[in-house]
Amino acid sequence: MTKETAFPDTAPLEALISVSSRVVTISHFRPDGDAAGSLMACTLFLRSRGVEVTPVLPCPLADYLAFMAPPQSGLLDFETSPDAVEAVIKSADLIICLDFNRLSRTEYLEDAIRASKARKVLIDHHVAPDREDFDLVYSTAEVSSACELLYRIILNMPEIGGEVSRIPLEVAEHLYIGMMTDTNNFANSVSPSTFRMAADLLEMGVDKNALQFKVLNNHTEPRMRLMGHLLKDKMNVLPQYGAAFMILTADEKQEYSFRPGDAEGFVNLPLSIAGVNLSAFFTECRDEEYVRVSLRSRPGTDVNALARGWYNGGGHINAAGGRLFLPTEEIPAYFLKSLEEYFGK
């Protein structure tokens, strides 16, 4: 029977870990900072207990996050090492899934995870998790990030006993990165508990300046020029809906030497404009034959509902995403239509 809990009783998790000898940690396709942070924090915490753990991703980390999993971390990704990934999933007796609410978000790994006889644990902060796919569920949307929820879980584990200082520093650093990136550097989805977590981690020795520099100020010149191009030539503002959107085509990605992660944060930029409460960023993914959709909003506008209703996706109230199977030239009209129907005007 699936057990769901918002504020973690870690006894069931402790029981599963205690009888497991081969643990696999997994996060979602196109991993962001919260995915990487929760994946590596969970992995490193379990290793500090002497547990054998292999972290797995469907695809490689973006360049700006690669420092979080150096070669000695043992991180495997399916695109680079498909046979090795399938083998460790098949041999696992416990799979811990982090920062996604449905197995489809693992893309190529979904079938292997479903076929595995391992017990499966979900640690996630998105709405409406597919509970039936997991043996144990820790799920609440009332936290900033998967890393904040994982932080609460780790705090409740027996050897930590609520003492933040007992958390290994490298685990704390990954928790901080995930929480910091998923809140857009504390701009979105924050609560008093988020700031308490940040304060606790800083007090125990996390160097926030060093970590934020690595994540936020370590991009390439083409990425900066692409951002300028999008803001100058591609940003469309729809005052009647308090909305804005940008479209990044495959040709533009090639022109600006685009690498995975280069568009991270671009969807938030139009929200700096007075009167813009909703922003959409569309990225053409020619190899996958779809357009990736990112949606962000200010408080009071529910982009999760917009994503679920019109963009084959979902997420949080102020941060969601999805996919479109349309040519890029048809997106402006479709976006306008979706806003007309969503706002009822």
Phi, psi and omega in degrees: 000136179286136177245126180246140179214138179274316180244117208286127162268109188272359180302315179297323178293316178302320180296319179292317181297321185294338181251014182248139180245343181226099185255138174240131173254140187221141170230188195271168176299146185050064186294135175263191183297324180289321176297310180295318182295313181291321179300309185284326177297316179296316180300310184291325178295314180294322177296327179295342177266359181089013180275140175280117185227137173241118175278139187224142174227155175292330183215166182294158171293148172299155185305321185287348177252358187299333180296340181287340181223076178295168184308323182289353179289339181078012180295132175247143172232148188294322182296327181271320186224069185298319182294318180295320180295313180297325181292317182289326177293319181295324184272353184292148170250355174211129177241124178251118184257132188230134172068034169207152186254354177212146185297336180299338180285354175269003177052248187298341185270351188303311183296319181295321179294315180297323182284340183294142177272001181294152169291146187236132181241138175247132173233108191204159181235016177268158182284156172054060176292151175280082188301327187293346181272359187229151178274333180215130184235124167250107187216125171204136176271005184268021175232163185290333195194164172298327180293326177292320177293317178297323177302316179296321179295313181298320179302328183271356179290150189304317185284346178266317173056035178081000181264106183302325183297343180275350177286128177304141186301318182294330174292314180299322180296318179291323176298319180295316181300315180297316179293319181294316182287323183286345175261009184054053181057049175070026178263334185230153169056034179259153176220173177306325181294329179295315180290328176295320177299313180301315180297318180297318182291323177294319180297330181275355173124001177294130179266093186295324181297316180295317181291317180294325177295315180300321185275317191261343186230045184222039184260172183268163176298316177302325179296319178294320179291324176297317178300317178297318178298315181296317181292321183281316191249345189239351182280126178245127181250132179245086186302328183295340179245001184059041187228160175213156177210156174224148178237126176253115183272165178296324179296320178293323177300319179292317181299323184257022176050048185297136174235153180308132181096348183295334181267005181302126178091346182298326182297336181281341189301315181296340179291352174283348181276131177301130178092349176267114184252350183218133180230139178234140177231123184249127181239120178287126178245087189297320181296323181270354177062039173211171175249124179280135184244127173240133182233135176223155181208163170276162177307137181106347178238122187264098179279346173297317178296320178296316181295317182291325184277330189229349189230023173053041184208214181167194180153235181247171181301318184251005179206115183212176180200177180181201181219150173234143177248067183224152170295148184300329181292342179267353185292316180305315180293321180293319179298316178299316179299317181297322178292319179302315181286321182294315181274350178070038177209000000 
